[in-house]
Amino acid sequence: MAEKRIGCQTPSRSFVLPYELTDGARAVEIYNSTGFKAQEWQELLLYDILAFNDDGLWVHTSFGFSLPRRNGKNEVVTIREMYGLIELGEQIMHTAHRTSTTHTAWERLLNRLKKCGADIVSSYRASGKEHIELANGGKIEFRTRTSKGGLGEGYDLLVIDEAQEYQDDQETALKYVISDSPNPQTIFLGTPPTAVSSGTVFLNFRNTVLQGKGQNSAWEEWSIPKRVDLWNKEAWYQANPSLGAHLKERAIIDEIGKCTNEAKIIDELIQRFGMWFQYNQKSAISEEEWNSYICKTKPSFVGKLGIGIKYSHDGESVSMAAAVRTSDGQIFVEALGREERRKGNDWIVVLLRQLDAGKIVVDGKNGQDLLVADMKDAGIRKKPVLPKVDDIVLANSAFEQARFDGAVCHMGQKSLRQSAGNCEKRAIGSRGGFGFQSIKEGVDVSIIEAVVLAYWACSSMKKEKKRQKLSG
């Protein structure tokens, strides 16, 4: 009989300070007395979390870890909280982004404490304000995060659940709640942020610790380093330590079967494969970077065109761009034109009638409705996509990741180079998304914005084998 396969029990990436002493075994012993049994990877993680020095202080005052969903990362925190309450009588604050998450965490911990026979003297169930108190004085509060939550209160352990949504203003409010503790610890846990995740603290903490620049800090993650085919089973087992235990292959197969477009594929790479996309919310596109994407030879095109049309924010201009897959797996982008709005949409309509477009995306409330009407009057049957804010966030993030991956190319157009090389990011939406704005007078950023829309249109279409030739 073949041995049952389970996911990798050691992290894909980690930075842990050296130690000799830990109370991890005691924490696991308490947890296992409930009838549940900690998995090997959970035990190893707890050994690192509960490492202490000769003075009895935590080696890691800040500890972050990331895993794909449904692997049991919350159970690790439950074990740590049980140990803190029962053994140390700690005062603990457990915070999360959503009220439903804090309530589930309260229910889980209360269940485990009852099963191990803990002496519970108070358990308060009120959505968003749950708490548990033991006879020894150990107490835990559960709170949904706000920019003011926790002020004026003091704790020994601060848990930041759903840390990918942890925002700077929330950190400002919460980081001082453990400052009076003689032996404080903060634990961050979550999944890699998506394009619409609102937080930056988790990502910044990860980068700082993995670069060896953190103070008394540790980081561990289960992840893949770069994009893979979703059906790559080796990647499944690399990124999911509980696969083969309570997480089954069938669950992943069902998930992948629902990934019908680029947006869902990216989400699956983040949520199931633990991939950290290199979203950089502060950098723009340098001229040197943009020039590095210039094609060395004329590419061969495959499939239909993605068309992006962007009406500028000031209503003064409109730009049009195209994108198409190349035979070597990149996406080629090109600006097709830019005109002042007062000249109308005739030039756009003429080009659209000439091009074999698979998908057309039109953004800009000051012009898109009129263009839709003009396209209809001209007999263009392809119905354009009018993106919402979340779509624009996804498009910009996908285009940025393509740049990092070297998956985009162009022929060095001067107008496109000028637009790309003179833009900076601007916040859009309310969840950490970004777009572009010009940093140089006279440079129209709508050109690069049209390219982003064209890239998104092309990348979200199914691959075809038909060869394509750009017009114009």
N, C-alpha and C positions, 0 to 999 in steps of 0.2 A: 504493500500500500504506500503510495507516494506521501512524503511528508507534507503537511499543510504549510503553505507559504503565507508569511505575514510580512507587513511592510517594514521598511528599514527602522530599526529601533534607536539609531543614533541620528542626531540632527545633520542636515545637509550643510549648514553653516553655523558656526558658533564662535563665541569669544567668552571664555570663562576664566576668571582669575584663579590662580593656584590656591589650594587649601588642603588641610589635613584632617580637619574635624567637621562633622556634619551630623545633624539630627534627622536626616532623611529617612533612616531605617525606622525610627520611632514613629514618624508621621505615617509611614506606610503600614506599620503594625496597627496603629489606631484605625486606619481606614479599612484594612482587611478584616478587622473584627466585626464589621457591619455585615459581612457576607459577600460584599463586593471584593474584587481583587484588582489591585493596581497592575497595569501592564508594565513590561520592562522599561519602555521609554518614559513612562510616567514616573517610575521609581528613579531613574537616572536623573531626570529633570529636577525632582524634589531633592535629591542629594545635592545638586548644585545650588538650588534656591536656599536650602537650609544649612549651607556651609557657614561656619563661624570661626573666628580667630581665637587666639589664646586669651583674649580679654572677654570672650563670650559675646562679641559683637558680630553682626552679619558681615560676611565677606563682601556680599553684594547688597548695597543699600537700594540699588535700582536693578530690577531684573525684567527683561522683556523676552517674550517668546511668541512665535507665530506658527500656526498650522492651518492647513485647509480645513474646511468645515466638516463637522460630524466625526472628528477623530477623537474627541474627548479632552480637549484642552481645558474646558471648564471644570472637569473632574480634578485636574491637577490643582486648581485654585481651591476647590472644595477640600481637598486633602490638607493643603497649606492652612486653610482657615480652621479646620477641625483641630489641627495640631496647635495653632496659636491660641484658640479658645480653651482647650482642655489642658494643655501642658503649661502654657505661659499666662493664661488669663488676659490675653491681649485685648486692646480696644481696636476694632477693625472697622474701616469704612469700605464697602464694596460699591463701586459706581459703574454705571453702564449708560450707553447712549439712549436706549429705549426702556420704557417702564416695564414692558413685557419681559425683557431680559433680566432686570433686577428681580422681578417676581419669581421667575423660573429659578434663578440662583438661590433665592431664599428657600423655595420649596425643596430644592435638591439638598441644600445643607441641612435643613431641618430634618429631612428624612434620614440622612446619614447619621446625624447626632442621636436621633431616637434609637436607631438600630445598634449603635455602639454603647447605649446605656448612659449617655451624658446626662448630668443633672441640670435640666432646663427649668429655670424659674420664671421665664417670661418669653413669650413668642407673640409678637404683634403683627397681625396681617392687615396692612392697609396699603393699597396700591401705590408704589413709589416711596413708601416710608416704612418698609418692613424692618423688624429687628429681632434678634435672638439674644437672650442673656442667660448665662450659666450661674450656678451657685457660687463658683469661685470668683465671680466678678468679671469674667470674660464676656465681652459683648460685641456684637456686630450689627452695624446699620447698613441698610441697602438704600441707595439713592440714585435717581436719574440725574445725570449731570446737567448743571447750568453754569453760567458764568459767576454765580454767587454761592453755589452749593458748598457747604462745609465750612464757611467762614465762621470763626469763633469757636470751633470745636477742635478737640485734640484726639489723635489716634496713634497707634503704634504701627499699624499696617494699612496701607492704602492700595486697593485693588482697582486698576483701570481696565475694566472689561470693555469689549468692542473698541479697543484702543485705536483702531484705524479711523475712528470718528472723533478722537480726542483733540480738542482745539486749543489754541494758545491762550485764549481768555479763560477757558476752563482750568487749564494748568495753573494759571496765575492765581486763581481762586483756591485751588486744592493743594498745591504743593506745600503750603505752610501748615496744613492740618496735622502733619506728623513731626514738625520741627521741634516740639517740646518733648518728644519721646526719647528715652535714654538709648533705645535701640530700634530706630525706625527702618521700615522697608517699604518700597513701592514696587508693585508687580504690574507690568503691562502685558496684556494678552489680546490677541486678535488675529485677523487675517490680513494679507496685504491689501492696501487701499486700492479701490477702483477709481476710475476717472471722475466719479462724482462723490467720492468720500470727502467729508468736510474737514477732516483733521490733517495736521502736518506734524504733530508732536511725535507720533509713533515712527514715522518714516525718518525724521531727523534723529531720533534716539537710535534707531537701528544703524543708520549710516555712521553716526559718531562712535558707537561702540565697536562696530566691525572694523573701523579704521584705527582702533586702539586708542582713541582720544577720550573715552569715557572715564569718569571717576567712580571707583567702587561699583562698577556696572558690569552686567553680563547680558549676552544676547544669544538665543538659540532659535533656529528655524528649520522647518521641513519644507523643502521647495525644490524647484528645478531652476537651473541658472539661465536658461534661454528657452525660447519657444520651441515646442515639439508638436508632432502630430497628436491629436487627442486620443488616438487609439494605441499609443505607445505604452504598453503595459509596464515596461521597466520604469517609466516615469511615474506611473500610478503608484507603484510600490516604493519608489524613492521618496515621494512627497507625502505619503499617507501611512504613518506608522501603525494605524489600527486596521489597515486593509488586511483581510483574512481573519480578523478577530470579529468585532461587532460591525465593522464596515465591510460590505460585500461587493464583489466585482459587478454583480448585477445592478447595483445602485449606480455605479459609475457609468455602466453601459446605457442605462436609462437616461442619465443626465446628458451624455454625449449625443444621444439620439435626438435630443431637443435642440442641439446647437445648429441652427439652420442658417445663420448669417455671421458676419465678422464680429458684430457686437457680442453675440452670445458665445462665440468661440473665445474672445478675449476674457469675458466674464468667467468662463469655465477654467481658463488657464490661471486666473487669479484665485478663484474660490476653491477649485479642486486640486490644482497642481501647485498652488502656493507661489506662483511666479510674481516677482516684484518688478513691475513695469517701471521704467525709469522716468516717471513723470517729474519734471523739474519745474516747479511753479514760478520760478524767478528768472530763468534764463530766456533770452531771445535767440534768434538765429544769427550767428556771426557769418560774415562774408566768407571766411576761410572754411567754415563748416559747409555752407551752401555750395561752394565751389567743389568740395570733395565728392559731391553727388553727380557731377557732370559725367555723362557717358563717355567712355573711352572710344567706343565704336558705335556706329548707328545700330540701335537695337531692332530686333524683330518683334513685331507686335502680335498679340493673341487675344481674341475676344472683342467684345464691344466696348465702346467708350463710356466712361463716366464723365458727365458734364457738370461743372459747378458754375453758378452765376450768383454774383454777390453785388447787391446795391450798397454803396458806402453809407456809413452812419450819418454823414452830414447831408445825404441826399443829392450830392453833386455829381456822382459818377457811378458807373456800373462796369464790372469786369467779368470776363468769361474765361474759363479754363477747361482743359480736358485731361483725362488720365486714362491709361490703358495698360494692361498687363504686358510684360515682355516674356519672351520665350525662356529666359533664364530665371524667371520667378520674381523679378522686381515689378514696380509700378512706375511707369514713365509719366511725368507731368509736364504740361506746357500751357502757357498763357495764350489764349486765342484772340484777346483784344480787350481794350479798355476805352470807353467813350464817356463823354459828358452826358448826364441824364437828359438834358434838354434836346439832345439829338434823337431821342426816342429809342424804340426797341427793334426797329426794322433790321439792323445789322445782326442782332442776335437771332431773330427769326430766320433770316437768310442762312446763317451758319447751321442752325438746328435742322433745317430742311436738307442740308447737304451731308450732315454727319450721321453715322449709324450709331446712335446713342442707345445704350442699354438702360441708363438711368440718368435722370436730370434732377439736380438739386438746386433750388432757388431760395436764397435767403435775403432778407431786407424788406421790412414791412412797408417801406416807402416806395416800393416798386414791384414787388412780387405779384400782387393781385392784377395789376395792369398787364404784366407780362403773360400771366396765365390766360387772360382774355385774348391777348394778341396771338398767342400760340394756337388757341382754339379757332380764332378767325382765320388763321393761316392754314388750317387743316392738319396741324401737327397732332397726331393721335397719342403720342407718348405723354402721359400725365406726369407733371413734375412733382417732386417731393418738396414740401414746404416744412423745413425742419423746426422742431421745437428747441427750447433751450438745452435740454438734456442731449438732444441729437448733436447740437453744435459742440457741447462739451466733449462728447464722445469722438466726434470728428477731429477736433484739435488734438486730443490725447492720442488717438490712433495714428495721426500724421506724425506727431512727435516721436512716438515709439518706432515708427517706420524709419525715421531718420536715425535714431539710435541703432537700429538693427541693420542699417544700410540697405533697406528694402525699397528706397525711392531713388529715382534718377531723373535727369533732365539734360537739355542740350546747351545750357548756359545762356539763355535769353537775357539780354541786358535789363529789360524792364522788370522781369521776374527777379533777377538778382538784386536789383535796387530795392524792390519792395520787401523781399525776404531779409535783406541785410540791414534794413532800417526800421525794424519793428520791435516792439516790446510787448510783454504780456499784460493783459488787462483782465480783471476778475469779471466773470459773468455767472449769473445764477446765484444761488445761496448756499451751494455745497462744494465750494472749492474749485469750480471750473474756471477755465481761462479761454480768452480769445486773443486777438492782436490789435495793437494800435500803433500808429506811426510815431517815430521819435525824431523825424526830420521833416521840416516844412517842405511841401511840394511833392512828397512821396506818398503815393496812394496805396495804402495797406490792403485795399479791397482786392488787389491782384493776388497776393499770397493767400488771402481768405478764399478767393474763388478756387485756387489750386487745392486748398485743404478740402473744400467741398467736393471737388472733382475726385480727389484721392479717395475720400470716404465713399462716394458713389461707386467708384470702381471696385474698391476692396470689399464692398458689401454685396457685390453681384456674384453669382455662381460662375466658376471658371468655365470658359468655352474654348474650343479648339479652332474656331474660325479666325483667320488672320485679318488684321485690321490695318488700315493706312490712314494716318491723320491728314485731314484736308487743310488747305491754306498755307 
